[in-house]
Amino acid sequence: MASTRLKYLSLGVLVFQTTSLVLTMRYSRTLQGEGPRYLASSAVVTAEVLKILACVLLVLKEHNYSVRALNSVLRQEIAHKPIETLKLAIPSGIYTLQNNLLYVALSNLDAATYQVTYQLKILTTALFSVSMLGRRLGVYQWLSLLILMGGVALVQWPSDAVVTPEKQEVSAGSQVVGLVAVLVACCSSGFAGVYFEKILKETKQSVWVRNIQLGLFGLLFGLFGMLAYDGTRVREHGMFQGYNTVTCTVVSLQALGGLVIAAVIKYADNILKGFATSLSIILSTLISYFWLQDFDPTSMFFLGAMLVIVATFLYGYEGKPLSNPSRA
Ligand code: C5P
């Protein structure tokens, strides 16, 4: 079936996109040369603009490249339905808040603790899917979620050799701040993802039109953030200061991420999205071992990776969730 193909294709592209983004970001950190650093707030805005442009092209394609049809769809669905459009301000605002919370979390926790704790979002996503979408999970699926959490924790468990160079002394106070930030982000990630899924699956509108609505609010919040945090620097050296090829790659991959995540939520679901990102944690760690040679895997890593793979198969063992009446 075409939809099954799209489901696995979107999940596969998500694994590829997440892995490439992590590796490019890691690479860009080691490559940082002279000159001003690029502004993270500007990268968010640029990625949002790219995402909206790509979605407009996709809507154009859906209407056989008729600019007139595109115009009328955008006018009817976005401008003439302000309430429907405003509904997308909720996930968009939550995502903006979440991206800031994750910044607070990363500034107060070491990277490994951050990644392990943030994977808790798979459980919050499952809970929101059950309560908001009425999805029912079988025993094997709940079990696989627990195995997945255990596996990711082992994969990320810091070994002395790996973490020592970048481990910072963090005070107990800032550790608590970081943990609270990441826990709130887990709840917001689960809620915003499932809320977007509910809108997508309960209405007939194209996923790309929905993504344009989401992106417009994201752009608005992003511009506000850029002017509030970096207004002076933008006025002095421009919005694109410090951009280089690697920055452009990171921004493009981030924009691609927005598209792929929307496709995954449409053709698969938010829980499977969690599995895909877990697989990409393993993949990026393995690539950084074999290719970048900046990681030395421990037996904990291999055990964790095995658990993640077992969990992925176990989740699919009972087939699709028992009931999902809202699926398009
Ligand atoms: O960590 P989590 O999976 O919740 O992150 C989702 C990310 O994907 C957020 O940064 C959000 O801005 C982005 N997103 C997007 N377009 C969508 C859904 C999510 O850009 N349709």
Residues whose N, C-alpha, C, O or C-beta is under 5 A from the ligand:
A	BS01	C5P	Y95 S189 G258 I261 A262
